[in-house]
Every structure is written in structure tokens, then in C-alpha cells.
Amino acid sequence: MWCQRLARLLQGCHGSSGHRWPWLPQAPRPILAAPARCHPTAPVSPHCAWQLHQDHLELRYGSTVMRLDFVWLRDHCRSASCYNAKTNQRSLDTASVDLAIQPRAVRVDESTLFLTCLISGGSRVQRAHLQTGDKGPDGHVTRYGLEWLAKNSYEGQKQQVMHPRILWNAEIYQQAQVPSIDCRRFLETDEGLKEFLQNFLLYGIAFVENVTPTKEDTEILAKRISIIRETIYGRMWYFTSDFSRGDTAYTKLALDRHTDTTYFQEPCGIQVFHCLKHEGTGGRTLLVDGFHAAEQVRLQAPEHFELLARVPLKHEYVENVGDCHNHMIGVGPVLNVYPWNNELYLIRYNNYDRAVINTVPHAVVRRWYHAHRALTAELRRPQNELWVKLKPGKALFVDNWRVLHGREAFTGYRQLCGCYLTRDDVLNTARLLGLQA
């Protein structure tokens, strides 16, 4: 049926049936003549077949059916003249590619797609070149690995997970018996660093033991995997209940689960906590996998998930304490997803710092409150709460785009230090060690 529709389309655009497109070569095998036909590559590769459409190539490879625009194919050529394999950068000027480009010939073998002489369908000059057998001003022959296309096409990406993870509640995490990494092994061996990062990427939290309880040693620890992000709090910060900053965290009060820096346009990716001293009681740290809670909402009430991923909100931080004067505003939905596969990559949840809701119309705001209530209920389920007592020597790394943290109230003197890390550098370190990040 779709072959027939294409044939009718070609007839409608280029005259009556049986007429060859005027710019097509006369020999040896015109591939754009009407009526269009399917071109399986059997018997060499029976699992691969292709069909040419007016503006794209439809390619079936295994279970993946790809629709590859001709301009996209030309733009993603990996030949030496178009792509610098040494720097892994594009050399081709994308803006120079004719948007009416068409292939002269297509061939597929068991592993490779070949496109010969990509030309402009509307150019008189190039039509003349083809009539004389000349390759024309482009005259380009390019090839693409079928595996590469299946992986990098839209259809391929839609089937893939960008960041493999293990979603957890308290029981799942405890049963997994995820080991902490010894500080010396973390700092001095790639194996220790790789094991740490593997745990961190899968669960969103990871611990390092036997760290000297000083700010300087915690900084060395953090710099092992990333550049420290400079913020309004500085690079490395001390954290105690002296209300030296205009934030509830600088008190002895309990803190409900939340993510940090929701008021930044790009919330900090990773944060490090190290308890240097605590002379008193309480103060346990609460950890909740926000992605696990969001997944439960998606399964039980997808309309709530969609609303939380679509409606933008403002978060803000207003501080006027001592010499600290700041007014930060970040805008974004509570849940952030990749649009092509609906995979969650960031949760922005902080009831303390959420600003006035003035970005949501009346017709939506009540439904948003219902959705927010559903997510909050999941986040507050006791079985989702992992409680950890941070002690001197035990450093905690938290994925601030995924895992919410909180704190129970405490007595006495409690001092922590920590910092924020740049997410890109952590993922870069993981990739260099061969981990999927």
C-alpha cells in the first residue's frame, strides 16, 4: 500500500505515470522511477530492506524501521571530507547542504548503506551534469554502517535508555548491599574509582569510607571525579546550625526531602556531604530515590506524570543575611524528560523554595496540585525512605538531579562540609573509564 501511495505521489508531482523524472540518469538502473518498488537486500541480508521516498529513505534493519531524511544523511556523512575522525568533529558546513538534495543511487550490503552522488532535485545545473554523466558540483559518495544508523536514528534512540539505572526504595537498596569504597582505593586506583562511579550511576548515591575528616581532604576526594562548581556558597562550604546563611538548612530543624539549588536555572548535578563532627543526638540523613517515586506515579496515574513534566514553575532563593545578598530564580517543571523516549533525567522538587505559582493558568492549576500531591505521597512513603547516619570519615555523594535528601532534627554541635560538582565532568570521568554514562 505505501508503495502505491508513493507512486501516486510521484505521478502527482511529475506528470502522468510512466514518465521518468527528467533529471534522473537514463542508465543503468533508475531508482526513483515511478512506480516505486521495495528493494530488499536478500539473500545477503534478509533482515534488511529499504525503500526510497521523495524526501527520505525508509530503511528496515532488524526490528528497527528508520526514516532517514536525505539532508540528515548528507549532514551526517562520516567521510574524511565531511568529518574529522581525529577530533570527532563535523567538517561539513551544514548550512551549505541543499535542502532539496536527492540521492542518485542507493545500495545496501550486509553491513553498510551506500549513497552515490547526492544531488539537488531542483537544480538545472545538476540535471545537466547528470544528463552528460558528470557527477556534478556535489558528486559525493558516502557510506553508513547499518549498526550506526540503527543506533543513531531517531527510531533507534527512541528505543534506547540514555542512562541505565536501578530504581530503589529502602528495601531494594539495602538488599543490594552496595559496598562503600575505601578512600585510598578510590584515590589511588582506577578500579576503585570505577566501582564507585558504577554504584553512583546506577543508584544515584555512593559512599567513600575512611576519609580524613577535614575540609581539605574532602576537597581532594571531590576533585578525583570532577571540577568543583563555584556557586553563591563558594567552592567548599562548612555547614552548621549558626544561621550564617538565610536558609533553613543552617538550623537544627528537621528538613523534609528535597533537591538542592532548584532556584538555579541549571540545578547543581552532584553534591558531596562529609560530617566532620557531631556532639549530640539525631541528625540522620534521609535519602529518597525521586525517580523511583516518579515511576510509580507514571504507572498509576500517567496524566499526573505528564502534567508534572509539562508545567513550568519558578523556584527562588532570597537571602539578606549579613553580607550575603542574593535573589536567584530558576524555571522548569518538577519532572524533566527527554522528549523522544520520555525518560526522566531531572527532578526539581523543593517545597521550601518553590516560588509563587503564577506560570500556571486557572484551568490547569487545580490538576497540577493533584499531580503534585500524588508525587509527594510517593516520596513520603516510609518504605521509600533510606536513613543514614553520617559520621566523620564517611563521605556521601548524591545525584542532585535524582535523589532527594533531608535530615532529622538534631541536638548539640554538628558540622558538615561539602561542595557541588559539575555533572558533565563526573560523566566524562565515567566514560573515560568505559562506563555508560
N, C-alpha and C positions, 0 to 999 in steps of 0.2 A: 504493500500500500504506500509506504513512504517513497519507494522508487517511482511509483506512478505520480505521486504529488510533485516530486522533484521534476519529473518530465513535463508535467503541465506548467510548472513554474518557469522552466526554461523556454517552453513554447510561448508562454505569455510575454516573456521579456525579449525574445529574439526571433519572433515570427512563427510561421507555421511549422508543424512537426516535420522532421526530416531535413531541416536546414541546419547546416553546420554553423557554429559561431564563426563570424568572418575572420576573427583574429587567431583562430586555432590553426596549428600546423596541419598540413594535409597528410603527413605520414610520421611515424609508421602506425601508431595506434592512438587516435584521439580519445582522450579520457573524459572530455566534457561534452561530447556529442549527445544530443537527445535521441532517443530516451535514455535516461541514466540507468546504470546497472550496478549491482553489488559486485565486489571484487574480492572474493575470499582468497587467501594466500595458500590454501591447501594445494598439494598434500604436504608441503614443507612445514607449515604451521597451522593446523586445522583450527586452533583456538584463537586465531587472529583473522579479522576481516575488516574491510574498510569500504566506505562509500563517499564519493565526492559530492558536496552540495555547493550552492552558488557562492557562499562566503566562508565555508568551513569544511573541514574533513571530519567525518564521523568514523571513529576507529574503535572496534571492539577487540579488547585484549584480555583473554581470560574472562573474568566476570565483570570487568570494568568497561563501560561504554563511554568513550570520551568524545566530546565535540570541540574540536581544535580549530579556532579561528585562524585564517591564513596570516593575518597580521601578527597574531600571537606567535605562530610558528616561525615567521621570519624574525621577529624580535628576539626569540629565544634560541636562535641558531648558536651552536657551540663550535663552529669552525674557527680557525685561527684568525681570520679577518674580522670576526664578529665578537669573539670572546677571548679574553686574556686568561689562559689557563694558569699562568704563573701567579697572577694576583687575584684570580677568581672574580674578575670584574668584566662587565659588558663593555665592548669597544664600539659596537654598532650604535649609531645615533638613531634612537627610536623615532624621533620626530622626522627623520628623513625617509622613513618607510612609507611607501604609497599605500593609503588606506583602501585602495581598490585592487590591491595585489592579488594575483591568482597563480597557481602552480601550472606549469606546462606538462609535467609528468609526475606520476606517483608510483613508487614501488615499495613493497614490503617483503622482507625476508623473515627468517625465523626470529631475528632479534632486533632488526633495525627498520626504521621508516626512512625512505629516501624521497626528497622533493627536488625536482630538477627545474631550474630556471624559473624562479618565482618572478612573475611579471605583473604589470598593471593591466587589468582588463579593459580600461577605458583609454589607454594611450595610443594615439595614431602612430607615433614613432615606434613603439614597441610592436604594434601589429605589423608594421612594415618589416621590422627586423625578423619577426617570425616567418613572414612570407618568404624572405630570402634565406632563411635558415640560420641567420645570425642570432647569437644569444641575447643581443640587446644590451641596454645600459646596465641592467642588473646582472643577468647571466649567472645567477648563483646556484650552486648545487649544495644542498645541505642534508644532513642526516641526523636522526634522533634515535636513541636507544628506546625500545618499546617499554622496558622496565622503567626508564627515566620518565617517559611520558605518563605511564600509569601512576607513578608516584607524584609527579608534579602537576598533573592536570587538575582542574577544579574537581572533577568527579573523583579522582584519586585522593585528593586532600580531604574531601568530604567524608571519606571512609576511614581516615586515619585519626589517631589521637595525637595531639600536639605534645602533651605532657603526660606520660603514663604515671598513674598514681594509685595508691591504695587508700581508699576511703575508710575511716575508722571511727569507732566510738571507744569508750574506755576499755571494754572487754576485748575488742579486736586488737587494740594496741598492746595491751598487757599480755595477751596470749601469744602475740608475735615475738615477744621477748627481744625487742630491738636493742642491740647492745650499745652502750656508750663507748666512745673511743678514747683511749688513753692519750693524754696531751702530747707526750713525747712522740708516740707513733703518729699522731695527727700532724705534728710539725715536721717530722724528720723523714717520713716515708710516704711515697705515692700510694702505697696500698692502704695505709691508714686514712689518708685523705680521701681516697676513692670510696672506701667503705662508709665514711662519714657522709659524703655527698650523696651516695646511693640511698642511704637512710633518709636524708633530708629531702631529696627529690620525691621519694615515694610517700613519705608520711607528713612532710611539712614541718617537722621538728627533728632536732638531733642534739645529743649531749656530748660534751667533752669533759672527762674526769681528770683529776689531779693537776688542775691549773693553779699556779701560784696566785693567791687571792690579792692581786694588785691591779690597778688600772693599767699599768704599763704592760703587764703580761697578758691581760685580756686584749689589749690592742694588738699585740703580736699575734695572738690567736686569730683575731678577726681578719687581719691583713693576709693571713695564709690563703684565704679564698677570695678576697675581694678588696677593692678600694673602699675605704670608709667614706660614707656620704656626709658631707658637711650640710648641716641644717641650722635652723634658728637656735637649736640646742647645742651647737658646736659639733666637734667631732666625737670625742669620748666624753661621756657625762657621768657625774655622780648623781645618785638618786636616793634621797632620804626624805623624811617627813618634816621638813622645815618650811614648807610652803614658799620656797625661794623662787618658784615659778607659779604662774597663775593657772594651776592645773590640779584637779582632784588627786592625781597620782602622787603629788608631793604632800600627802597627808597619811594618816594611819587608817583611814577609812577603807572599807571593802570596795573593790572595783568590780562591776559587772563585766561580763565578757564583751570584748570589743576588738577592733583592729585599730592600729595607730595611724596617725597623720592622714586621716580621711579628708582633712582640710587642705592637703596638698593636691595640686592638680594631678600629680603622679604620686600616689602614696608610696612611702618607703617600702622596698621589697622585702628586706630581711632585717631582723633586729637581733641583737645579742644581749643577753642578761647574764650577769655574774654577781651573785650575792657575796659581798666581801666580809660582811659582819652582821650578825643579828643576836642581840642580847635581849630576849623577850620571848613571847609566845605568838602563835598564829603566823599569818603571812604566807600561807601556802599559795602557790601559783596555780591558777586554773587554765587549762588548755582545752579547746573545743575545735574539732575539725569542721570549719564552716562549709566546706564543700560536701561533706557527708550530710550535714543538715539540709543544705540546698538541694541535694539529690533526692532526699526524702520528700521535700516539697514538690519537686518536679514530678515525681512518681505519683504522689497522692493528689496534687492539685496543680496541673501544668499551667492553668490560667494564672495562678499566683506567681509561679516561676517566671512566666513571660512578662508579667507586669513589673516585677522587681528588676528584670533585666532591661526593661524598656524606658521606665520613667526616671528622668534625671532629677537629682536632688542636690541641694547645697549643704556642705558641711563647713563650719568655720571655727576659727580659734582666735579669740580676742583676749589679749594679755596686756595688762597695765600694772605690773608689779616691779617696784624698784626701777632698775634701768632697762627692764625688758618691756618693750612696746611692740606688739605685733598684732596684725589683723590678717589672717590667712583665710582664703576661701577656695575650696575645691568643689568641682561639679562633676557628678556622674551617678549612674544608677547603683543600687545596692549590689546587684549581681552584674558582672561584666562577662560576656560570652563572645567567642569567635563566631561571626555570623554564618560562616559556611558550614560549620558542623555543630553549632550550639554548645560547644564545650566551654565550661566555666573556667575562667582564668584569674578572676579577681573578685573578692567580696569586700565591699566597703560598708562596714557595719559599726556604727558608734552612736549610741543613743545620747551620749553626753554632748557630742559635738555637732549633731545634726542641727542645721540652721532652720529658720522659719520655712515651712513648706509653701513656697509661692511660685513653684515651677509646675504645679500640677493643677489642671482645671477641675472645676467642681464635679463634672461628670465622671472623673476618674479618681478623685482623692479618697472617697469612701472605700472604693475597691482596693486602692493601694494600702489603706490601713488594714484591711482584711488580710492582704497578702503579707504585709509586714508582721502581723500577729501570728500568722502560720509559721513563718520562718523563725520568729522569736521563740515560739513554743518548742520547735525542734532544737534550737540552740540551747534551750534551758532544760531539756530532758536530762534527769540525773545520770542516765546510762551513757550520755554523750560527754560527760564531764571527766576529764583526766586531771587529778590533783597531784601536784609535785611539790615537794619541799626543797627549795633551792638552798644549798649550803655552800660555804666557802670552798672553792676548788672545783665546783660543778657548774660549768657554763652551758647555757641553753641558747640554741639558735632557733628562731621562729620565722616561718614563712608568713610575713605580714599580709600577703595577698590571699592567704588561705586560712590560716589558723588564728582563731580569736584567743585572746588571753585575758585573764582577770586576776583578782587577788582577794584573799580573805583578809579581814581586819587583823591588825597585829598590835602588840604592846611592846614597849621598850624601844631600843635603838636598832634600826635596820638600815643598812647601807648597801646599795647596789651600784654597779657601774655597767655601762653598756654603750652601744652605738648602733647606727643604722648602716647597712651595707647596700651597695649598688647591685641591683638584681642582675643586670647584664653581665657584670664581672663574675658573679657566682656561677651563672650558667655557662659562661665562657670557660671557667676553670673545669667545670664538669665535662664539657665537650672535649676539651684537650685531653682529658683522662679516658675518653672513649665512652662516656655515659650519654644516654639520650636525655637531653635537657630541653 
